Amino acid sequence: MDSKDYKMIRFFRQLEKLIDAGEVKNIGIITDKDGTIMIDKELKNILKEIRTKSTKADIHIIANTGRTVADMISALKKEKIPLKYFDYIIGDNGATCLDVNKNEEVFKNKMDVNDVNAVIEEFISKGGNIANIRLADGEHIYAYDLPEIREYYKKNKNVIFKQSFDDLEDMDITKLTLSGENRLILDIKGYIEKVLKKGKAHLGQTSFPQKKDNNYRVDFTRRKHKRNSSKICEKKREYRCVYIFRKWF
C-alpha cells in the first residue's frame, strides 16, 4: 500500500467517526478521473461500511468524468462495479449529469453549433486531420468513418460513424474533441479561449485515432465544466462535500 492509499483510508476512517458522532448529515463523495476509489478493495469495503451508517448520514457518491455517461456505464460494467453504487454520473467534462437512481437526466449543457463549426473550421485551416475530430452528445460518440477508427472503437457500442461533420444542426452536442500535434492543439486552445468566450478548453493526451499514436487533444465544452457541475449536485442535495481526485483506469 502506497502513502496515498494510506492517507485515503485514514481519511475515510476519520469520516466514519464524524458520522458516528452525528457531526455530518449530508455527504457527497465526488470522484474525478472516472471515479477510482471503487477499484481498490480496501477502499471499497470502507465505502460500503460508510453506506451502512445511512441512519446517521445521507451519503451520495458521484462519478465525475470526461467520458460520456454511456461510456462510464460501460466501463463500470467491465470492471464489475454495480451501477447502483453511484447516485450521479457527470459526463463530458461536466456537460451532462445522470441521476442513476431515477435514470433521469439532471442537466445537459448543449453547445452552440456555430461555435462548434467555427472551431472545426479553424482546426482544418491549420492543418488538422478530419479523422481526428470527435463529437459527443452525452450518450454517443461521433467519429469519422475510417477503418483505423472503427478498429479503435471496435469494443465500444456507443459510437456512431459519420462520413462528414458538415451538418451538425440535429445533434445535441455536449463536447468536441480534437487531436493532433502539440503546437496545433495549443493553437486551437488559444483560439477557443480568445474567440469563444462561452467555451472551455481542456488539454490532455490521447492514443486516438490509433493505439500507437501519442497525440495531444483538446476537449471543447461550454463554460460549465466538471467542478461547476459538481457544485450543481452540491446545491441540489445540500451536501457538505468531499472532493476526491484519484485515477483508477
C-alpha positions as CSV (number, residue, x, y, z in Angstrom):
1,M,0.0,0.0,0.0
2,D,1.5,3.4,-1.0
3,S,1.3,6.6,1.0
4,K,-1.7,7.9,-1.0
5,D,-3.7,4.8,-0.3
6,Y,-2.9,5.0,3.4
7,K,-3.9,8.7,3.6
8,M,-7.2,7.9,1.8
9,I,-8.0,5.0,4.1
10,R,-7.2,7.2,7.2
11,F,-9.4,9.9,5.8
12,F,-12.4,7.6,5.4
13,R,-11.8,6.2,8.9
14,Q,-12.0,9.8,10.3
15,L,-15.1,10.4,8.2
16,E,-16.7,7.4,9.8
17,K,-16.1,8.8,13.2
18,L,-17.7,12.1,12.2
19,I,-20.8,10.2,11.0
20,D,-20.9,8.2,14.3
21,A,-20.7,11.4,16.2
22,G,-23.6,12.9,14.2
23,E,-21.5,15.8,13.1
24,V,-22.0,15.2,9.4
25,K,-25.6,14.8,8.0
26,N,-25.2,15.0,4.2
27,I,-22.1,13.9,2.3
28,G,-21.3,14.0,-1.4
29,I,-18.3,11.9,-2.3
30,I,-17.3,13.3,-5.8
31,T,-14.7,11.3,-7.6
32,D,-12.7,12.6,-10.5
33,K,-10.7,10.6,-13.1
34,D,-13.5,8.1,-13.7
35,G,-14.1,7.5,-10.0
36,T,-11.4,5.3,-9.0
37,I,-11.8,4.9,-5.4
38,M,-14.0,1.9,-6.3
39,I,-11.3,-0.3,-7.8
40,D,-9.3,-0.6,-4.5
41,K,-10.8,-3.4,-2.4
42,E,-9.9,-1.9,0.9
43,L,-11.4,1.5,0.0
44,K,-14.5,-0.2,-1.5
45,N,-15.1,-2.0,1.8
46,I,-14.8,1.3,3.7
47,L,-17.3,3.0,1.5
48,K,-19.7,0.1,2.0
49,E,-19.3,0.5,5.7
50,I,-20.0,4.2,5.5
51,R,-23.1,3.5,3.5
52,T,-24.5,1.3,6.3
53,K,-24.5,4.3,8.5
54,S,-27.3,5.9,6.5
55,T,-29.4,6.3,9.6
56,K,-27.0,9.0,10.7
57,A,-25.9,10.5,7.4
58,D,-27.2,10.8,3.9
59,I,-24.3,9.7,1.7
60,H,-24.1,10.0,-2.1
61,I,-21.3,9.0,-4.4
62,I,-20.9,11.0,-7.7
63,A,-18.7,9.9,-10.6
64,N,-17.2,12.9,-12.4
65,T,-15.6,12.1,-15.7
66,G,-14.6,13.3,-19.1
67,R,-16.2,10.2,-20.7
68,T,-19.8,10.2,-21.9
69,V,-22.2,9.0,-19.4
70,A,-22.9,5.9,-21.5
71,D,-19.1,5.2,-21.7
72,M,-18.8,5.5,-18.0
73,I,-21.7,3.0,-17.5
74,S,-19.9,0.6,-19.9
75,A,-16.7,1.0,-18.0
76,L,-18.3,0.2,-14.7
77,K,-19.8,-3.0,-16.2
78,K,-16.4,-4.0,-17.5
79,E,-14.9,-3.5,-14.0
80,K,-17.9,-5.4,-12.5
81,I,-18.8,-2.4,-10.4
82,P,-22.6,-2.2,-9.8
83,L,-24.1,1.0,-11.4
84,K,-26.2,1.4,-8.3
85,Y,-23.0,2.1,-6.4
86,F,-23.3,5.7,-7.8
87,D,-26.0,8.2,-7.3
88,Y,-25.0,10.6,-10.1
89,I,-22.7,10.3,-13.1
90,I,-21.4,13.6,-14.5
91,G,-20.0,13.2,-18.0
92,D,-18.3,15.0,-20.9
93,N,-16.3,17.2,-18.6
94,G,-19.3,18.5,-16.8
95,A,-21.7,18.8,-19.8
96,T,-24.2,16.1,-18.7
97,C,-25.4,14.6,-15.5
98,L,-27.5,11.4,-14.9
99,D,-29.4,10.7,-11.8
100,V,-28.7,6.9,-11.6
101,N,-31.5,6.0,-9.1
102,K,-34.2,7.7,-11.2
103,N,-32.5,7.0,-14.5
104,E,-33.1,10.7,-15.4
105,E,-31.0,13.4,-17.0
106,V,-30.4,16.1,-14.4
107,F,-28.9,18.6,-16.9
108,K,-27.3,18.8,-20.4
109,N,-25.2,21.8,-21.4
110,K,-25.7,21.8,-25.1
111,M,-23.2,23.6,-27.2
112,D,-23.9,26.3,-29.9
113,V,-23.5,24.5,-33.2
114,N,-22.0,27.7,-34.7
115,D,-19.2,27.7,-32.1
116,V,-18.5,24.0,-32.8
117,N,-18.4,24.6,-36.6
118,A,-16.0,27.6,-36.1
119,V,-13.6,25.5,-34.0
120,I,-13.7,22.7,-36.6
121,E,-13.0,25.1,-39.4
122,E,-10.1,26.7,-37.5
123,F,-8.7,23.2,-36.8
124,I,-8.9,22.2,-40.5
125,S,-7.5,25.5,-41.7
126,K,-4.4,25.0,-39.5
127,G,-3.8,21.5,-41.0
128,G,-5.9,19.4,-38.6
129,N,-7.0,16.0,-39.9
130,I,-10.7,15.4,-40.2
131,A,-10.1,11.9,-38.9
132,N,-9.1,13.5,-35.6
133,I,-12.4,15.1,-34.9
134,R,-14.9,13.6,-32.4
135,L,-18.2,14.8,-31.0
136,A,-20.3,13.7,-28.1
137,D,-23.9,14.2,-27.1
138,G,-23.8,12.6,-23.6
139,E,-24.8,9.2,-24.9
140,H,-23.0,8.7,-28.2
141,I,-19.5,9.5,-29.6
142,Y,-19.5,10.6,-33.3
143,A,-16.3,9.8,-35.2
144,Y,-15.2,9.8,-38.8
145,D,-15.8,6.6,-40.7
146,L,-12.3,5.1,-41.4
147,P,-11.0,1.5,-40.9
148,E,-8.5,2.5,-38.2
149,I,-11.1,4.4,-36.3
150,R,-13.6,1.5,-36.4
151,E,-10.7,-0.6,-35.1
152,Y,-10.1,1.9,-32.3
153,Y,-13.7,1.7,-31.2
154,K,-14.4,-1.9,-32.0
155,K,-15.4,-2.7,-28.4
156,N,-17.4,0.4,-28.0
157,K,-21.1,0.2,-28.8
158,N,-21.8,3.9,-28.2
159,V,-20.0,5.2,-31.3
160,I,-21.8,6.5,-34.5
161,F,-19.5,6.7,-37.5
162,K,-20.0,9.7,-39.9
163,Q,-19.0,10.4,-43.4
164,S,-18.6,14.1,-42.7
165,F,-19.1,16.7,-40.0
166,D,-20.7,19.2,-42.3
167,D,-24.3,19.1,-40.9
168,L,-24.5,19.2,-37.1
169,E,-27.8,21.0,-36.7
170,D,-29.8,18.0,-35.5
171,M,-27.2,17.0,-32.8
172,D,-27.3,17.9,-29.1
173,I,-23.5,18.4,-29.0
174,T,-22.0,18.4,-25.5
175,K,-18.3,18.1,-26.3
176,L,-16.0,18.5,-29.3
177,T,-12.6,16.7,-29.1
178,L,-9.7,17.4,-31.5
179,S,-6.4,15.7,-31.5
180,G,-3.0,16.2,-33.2
181,E,0.4,17.6,-32.6
182,N,1.1,19.6,-29.6
183,R,1.5,23.0,-31.3
184,L,-1.7,22.6,-33.3
185,I,-3.7,21.7,-30.2
186,L,-2.3,24.6,-28.3
187,D,-3.2,26.9,-31.1
188,I,-6.8,25.6,-31.0
189,K,-7.0,26.0,-27.3
190,G,-5.9,29.6,-27.7
191,Y,-8.5,30.2,-30.4
192,I,-11.2,28.8,-28.2
193,E,-10.2,30.9,-25.2
194,K,-9.8,34.1,-27.2
195,V,-12.7,34.0,-29.6
196,L,-15.3,31.9,-27.9
197,K,-16.0,33.4,-24.5
198,K,-18.6,30.8,-23.6
199,G,-16.2,27.9,-24.3
200,K,-14.0,25.9,-22.0
201,A,-10.9,24.1,-23.3
202,H,-9.3,21.2,-21.5
203,L,-5.9,19.7,-22.7
204,G,-4.8,16.1,-22.5
205,Q,-3.1,13.3,-24.3
206,T,-4.6,10.5,-26.4
207,S,-3.8,7.5,-28.4
208,F,-6.6,8.3,-30.9
209,P,-7.1,7.6,-33.8
210,Q,-4.6,4.7,-33.5
211,K,-3.3,3.0,-30.4
212,K,0.3,3.6,-31.5
213,D,-0.3,7.4,-31.7
214,N,0.8,9.7,-29.0
215,N,-1.3,12.7,-29.8
216,Y,-2.4,15.7,-27.8
217,R,-6.1,16.6,-27.5
218,V,-8.3,19.5,-26.6
219,D,-11.8,18.9,-25.3
220,F,-14.1,21.9,-26.0
221,T,-17.3,22.3,-23.9
222,R,-19.5,25.1,-22.7
223,R,-18.2,27.2,-19.8
224,K,-19.8,24.7,-17.4
225,H,-17.2,22.1,-16.5
226,K,-16.6,19.3,-14.1
227,R,-16.1,21.3,-10.9
228,N,-19.0,23.6,-11.6
229,S,-21.2,20.6,-12.4
230,S,-20.2,19.1,-9.1
231,K,-21.4,22.3,-7.4
232,I,-24.7,21.9,-9.1
233,C,-25.1,18.5,-7.4
234,E,-24.0,20.0,-4.1
235,K,-26.8,22.6,-4.3
236,K,-29.4,20.0,-5.2
237,R,-28.5,17.8,-2.2
238,E,-27.1,20.5,0.2
239,Y,-24.0,18.4,0.8
240,R,-21.1,19.0,3.0
241,C,-19.0,17.9,0.0
242,V,-15.9,15.8,-0.1
243,Y,-13.8,16.1,-3.3
244,I,-11.5,13.1,-4.2
245,F,-9.1,13.1,-7.2
246,R,-7.6,9.7,-7.9
247,K,-7.1,7.8,-11.1
248,W,-8.4,4.2,-11.3
249,F,-8.2,3.3,-15.0
